[in-house]
Amino acid sequence: MDFPVDVPPKHIQKAMDLKIQSADIEESFVRGSGSGGQKVNKTSSCVWLKHIPSGIEVKVQKHRERERNRLSAYKLLIDKIEFAVKGKKSERAQKIFKLKKQKARRSRKSKEKMLEDKRHRAKVKSDRKSPSDHL
């Protein structure tokens, strides 16, 4: 698994598990767009990658340097292919699920139970105090 950039071991392992070959990836450097002015308009620091067997494409222009964009693009491509192949079992899908679960509101019954437990705990703690503490 020889990628043209130093991909972290975690992503190399993912690529090996998914059987992604560097020969299957088409790479191109294009001019970026957006803010950045003359630097962005004159240099081809934006990286475009396409995984030919799956047809998945990524275009990265996060950094000013081409090599950093290249590394980010390879990581993103591997993650996208993993998401396409594994679906809900992919690392990305699990992170999204975890965030949604954390941000979701509790059900009414669950919230009432939690508040009841808190009241009970507060009562237990207040009963522990000695009578002189109440003065």
CORLINNOR-V403005 format. One line per field, one symbol per residue. burial: b if it has 9 or more other ideal C-beta (glycine too) atoms within 8 Angstrom, else e. A space follows every 10 residues. Layout:
BEGIN
burial: ???
END
This chain:
BEGIN
burial: eebeeebeee bbebbbebeb ebeebebebb bbeeeeeeeb eeeebbbbbb beeeebebbb beeeebebbb bbbbbbbbbb bbbbebeeeb ebbbeebeee eeeeeeeeee beebeeeeee eeeeeeeeee eeeee
END
